[in-house]
Amino acid sequence: MQTEATTTDVAKAIDHCNQKFIDNAKKQLKDLDQFSTEALEWLMMEHYQFSLRNTKFLADAAELTGAFDTDAVKQELTRNYKEENGHAAMYKAALKKIDINIETRNEFLSTTHFLDSIGELVDGVPSAVLGAMFATETAAIFEHEVFLDISNEVIKRRNLGDKGKDLVYFHEMHLSGVEQSHREELGIFLHGLPIDQPIVEKQGIRPTIHTQQALTGAEKAIDAMTVWWDDLLAEIKAASKKQSYAMA
């Protein structure tokens, strides 16, 4: 993971790398007018796929981090799993209310590859799993921010009114402290760890952390998210342009 010379903290190093990915994606989604309504609806269906798999990722990560020499990380990931359990069903129902039927979705291979990549990452060594989950929980905040904007945009274009309130609530709920808490509570185990110290021994509830493994796990997760989002954005740009030509 490439970090600035002044960055010596594992959590800060991961955040620095993650922010580059987030800023690039947000920049491309700043002007939603460039995208067709159908393309934005498709994007929501693809995002739902992560919500659908997320509880398994959290459960698998909790199980793997049980190998740490304290159970604090496992307990935190288990808490996250319990909070997220059932959210995919809420998301699906909210999308259905604005006439987006997940059952009509065709597979997008980039999404499949992305989900498989995250699945592999949460089946690794504990420190790498912790780094990967910290990175994905950080990105989840950005995703709910942009999908709240996208939801409001689609609701406005379709003149859906109250039909869209459950969808708006779904994203607002995650931004009201849920995702921030998931990120911060995992960050406790990584904040203050020097990246030039290969192993930081157990202290209190914090387990022994292999810093390079944590950084590598986070880097692989960010790389997977970057590729997925690049493909998603390329797809909605192409679809919007194609529709624009068809209507001209």
Secondary structure, DSSP 8 states (H G I E B T S, - for coil): ----TT--BHHHHHHHHHHHHHHHHHHHTS-GGGS-HHHHHHHHHHHHHHHHHHHHHHHHHHHHGGGSSSSHHHHHHHHHHHHHTTHHHHHHHHHHHTT--GGG----HHHHHHHHHHHHHTTS-HHHHHHHHHHHHHHHHHHHHHHHHHHHHHHHHHT-GGGGHHHHHHHHHIIIIIHHHHHHHHHTTTTT-BTT-SEE--BTTB--EEHHHHHHHHHHHHHHHHHHHHHHHHHHHHHHHHHHHHH-
